[in-house]
């Protein structure tokens, strides 16, 4: 029997530098070893979505960002391999790269962070919400 999971609010950011977007890859423990998505994650109690995206960028990529600007709010549902139903509410921002060298998260939900060109993105599996948000930003550039 599947277990329903309550909706979760999550915040993500799109950072561009030299025509590349910063992406993170799902950690092997998540069962989606080749899936790439935007840096970000769950909003902690008492935290604003903007604070979340700043914290998550630092945790997952080692990068300091600033100036989160709301791009979109999307909602998606899916079933995990174990049967759990998940409902995510994703708050997506564009953000400014401030400083730092990319470092990958250790023992977290992601295992690799890197700057990727649009050509790079075409050769890997990218989460639908992330690809849609990136395409929306590209159309405005």
C-alpha positions as CSV (number, residue, x, y, z in Angstrom):
1,X,0.0,0.0,0.0
2,X,1.3,3.4,-0.9
3,X,1.7,6.1,1.7
4,X,0.6,9.7,0.8
5,X,3.2,12.3,1.6
6,X,2.0,15.8,2.5
7,X,2.8,18.6,0.1
8,X,6.3,20.1,0.5
9,X,7.4,23.6,-0.3
10,X,10.7,23.8,-2.0
11,X,12.9,26.7,-3.4
12,X,15.3,26.5,-6.3
13,X,17.5,28.9,-8.2
14,X,18.8,29.4,-11.7
15,X,22.3,30.9,-11.7
16,X,24.0,31.8,-15.0
17,X,27.7,32.5,-15.6
18,X,29.5,32.6,-19.0
19,X,26.4,31.1,-20.8
20,X,26.2,28.2,-18.4
21,X,23.7,27.3,-15.8
22,X,24.6,25.7,-12.4
23,X,23.1,22.3,-12.0
24,X,23.3,19.4,-9.5
25,X,22.9,15.7,-9.9
26,X,20.8,13.5,-7.7
27,X,22.8,11.3,-5.3
28,X,22.9,7.6,-5.9
29,X,20.9,7.0,-2.7
30,X,17.9,8.7,-4.2
31,X,17.5,6.0,-6.9
32,X,17.7,8.6,-9.7
33,X,21.5,8.5,-10.3
34,X,21.5,10.3,-13.7
35,X,18.9,13.0,-13.0
36,X,20.0,16.6,-12.9
37,X,18.1,19.5,-11.4
38,X,18.4,23.0,-10.1
39,X,20.2,23.7,-6.8
40,X,17.6,24.0,-4.1
41,X,15.5,22.1,-1.7
42,X,13.0,22.0,1.2
43,X,12.1,25.2,3.1
44,X,13.0,24.7,6.8
45,X,10.7,26.0,9.6
46,X,11.0,29.8,10.0
47,X,13.0,30.2,6.8
48,X,11.9,32.3,3.8
49,X,12.1,30.8,0.4
50,X,14.8,33.3,-0.5
51,X,16.8,32.2,2.5
52,X,16.3,28.6,1.5
53,X,17.7,29.0,-2.0
54,X,20.7,30.9,-0.7
55,X,21.4,28.1,1.9
56,X,20.8,25.3,-0.6
57,X,23.2,26.8,-3.2
58,X,25.9,27.0,-0.6
59,X,25.3,23.5,0.7
60,X,24.9,21.8,-2.7
61,X,27.4,23.8,-4.8
62,X,29.7,25.9,-2.6
63,X,28.5,29.0,-4.5
64,X,27.3,32.2,-2.9
65,X,24.3,33.8,-4.7
66,X,22.3,36.9,-4.2
67,X,19.2,38.8,-5.4
68,X,16.7,36.0,-5.8
69,X,14.0,37.1,-8.2
70,X,10.8,35.1,-8.5
71,X,10.5,33.3,-11.8
72,X,7.7,30.8,-11.2
73,X,5.8,28.6,-8.8
74,X,5.0,25.1,-10.1
75,X,3.4,22.1,-8.6
76,X,4.1,18.4,-9.5
77,X,3.2,15.0,-8.2
78,X,4.9,11.7,-8.7
79,X,5.2,8.2,-7.3
80,X,8.5,7.0,-5.8
81,X,9.8,3.5,-6.6
82,X,8.6,2.4,-3.1
83,X,5.1,3.6,-3.9
84,X,5.0,6.8,-1.8
85,X,3.1,9.7,-3.4
86,X,4.9,13.0,-3.4
87,X,3.5,16.5,-4.1
88,X,6.1,19.3,-4.4
89,X,5.3,23.0,-4.6
90,X,8.4,24.5,-6.2
91,X,9.3,28.2,-5.9
92,X,11.8,29.0,-8.6
93,X,14.0,32.1,-8.6
94,X,16.6,33.5,-10.9
95,X,19.7,34.4,-8.8
96,X,23.0,36.2,-9.3
97,X,26.3,34.4,-9.0
98,X,28.4,36.2,-6.4
99,X,31.4,34.1,-5.7
100,X,32.9,30.7,-5.0
101,X,34.2,27.7,-6.8
102,X,31.9,24.8,-7.5
103,X,32.2,22.0,-4.9
104,X,29.9,18.9,-4.7
105,X,27.8,18.1,-1.7
106,X,29.0,15.2,0.5
107,X,26.4,12.8,1.9
108,X,23.5,14.9,0.8
109,X,20.7,14.6,-1.8
110,X,23.1,15.6,-4.6
111,X,26.5,14.2,-5.4
112,X,27.8,16.4,-8.2
113,X,27.5,20.1,-9.1
114,X,28.7,21.7,-12.3
115,X,28.2,24.6,-14.7
116,X,26.5,23.3,-17.8
117,X,25.9,24.8,-21.3
118,X,22.6,24.3,-23.1
119,X,24.4,21.7,-25.2
120,X,25.5,19.8,-22.0
121,X,21.9,19.8,-20.8
122,X,20.7,18.2,-24.0
123,X,23.0,15.2,-23.4
124,X,21.8,14.4,-19.8
125,X,18.5,13.7,-18.1
126,X,17.1,16.9,-16.6
127,X,14.1,17.1,-14.2
128,X,11.1,18.5,-16.1
129,X,10.5,21.4,-13.7
130,X,14.1,22.5,-14.1
131,X,14.2,22.2,-17.9
132,X,11.0,24.2,-18.2
133,X,12.3,26.9,-16.0
134,X,15.6,27.1,-17.8
135,X,13.8,27.3,-21.2
136,X,11.7,30.1,-19.9
137,X,14.8,32.1,-18.8
138,X,16.6,31.4,-22.1
139,X,13.6,32.8,-24.0
140,X,14.0,36.1,-22.2
141,X,17.7,36.4,-22.7
